[in-house]
Amino acid sequence: MKIPFWVWIFGLIAWFTITLVASEDSDSSQPWLISLMFAGAIAGWVLGKEAGGMITATVWGMVGMGLGAIAGSETASKSIIGLLTVMGIAAIAGLIAGTRRGNWLGAIFGGGFGVIMGLMLGIILDAIFQSRAKLGTGSLFGLLLGGWIGAGIGAGQKAMMRVIEQIQPEVIIAAWGAIALVAGVVAQMVAGEKLLASYNGFYTFLILGIASGLGFSFGLWLAY
């Protein structure tokens, strides 16, 4: 898996930003929000690049940023389901557009139709089980699953199967790399919180920068 040099430059900027944010002594959730958005964007781009090329990488980068925003903020559960539905449809459409194995517009329209049908079915289930909430568990899961299934069907007959069949080993490596990236960012944020209990922001930045910088350099060396 060959990663373009400009991606490493962007990763370097993101690494510096995340290290700076992790060394900031703040009681708010903003540091986590910024860090996870950066991590999600890079992880999504790297995975999407191997799965479907630049188009998929761009879409999945935005989806990853959205997932990072959800993970790093206090979002209501109903809003999370809605966002996951939209991002899931976008991820499927982006994959289909990048691989050219189906109809990406059909995936979007199919996802929209699936959302409506899934929501209606969920409302019926909520009524049967006498859910008191305006949008009960059945409605929310119907919304989510309906959108994802509708997008998969709308992409075209056996489109997703054809995409899965062409998956190369590099995609698996990219997936593990994306997981490791997000895990590394979380570990750095946790380490920053622990270090701030004993050191000021400057020393925390130095310690995190040296430790994570060695890992970043090692990754660059392995890639080239």
C-alpha angles and dihedrals in degrees: 000000000000116000117201116248093239089060088057089051090052089046090052091053090047091048091052091047093048091048090050092048092047090055093052114107102224135147093206128087092240096102091054091046094053095043096048092046090054092046093047093049094051094042092049092048095050093047094043092049091059095039100049114347132251097331093053090042092055094048094043090047089058091044090050090050089052092050089050090052091052092048093047099046138059099252124170115253093241091052090049091055091050093049093046089052093053093043092048091054090047091049092052093045091048092051092049092047092049097047095038090219097129147353111304092186088053088053091056095046091042090052091051092050090046090053091055094046094043092049092050092049090047092051090052091051091048089052092050092050091040098239111187096204120095088234108024130188093276093052094049095048091043088054093050100042093038091055095047096044091044091052091050093049093043091054089072141268110318090344094136091047091054090050092050091048092057095050109129128208088255089068091057090049090049091050092054089046091053091050091048091049094053091043090051092052092049090049091050092051091049091047089050091054091050094047093048088062089066106021137040123252096269096054090042089054092050094049094046093043094052095044098044092037090062090053092047091050091048090052091050090050092051092049093054 
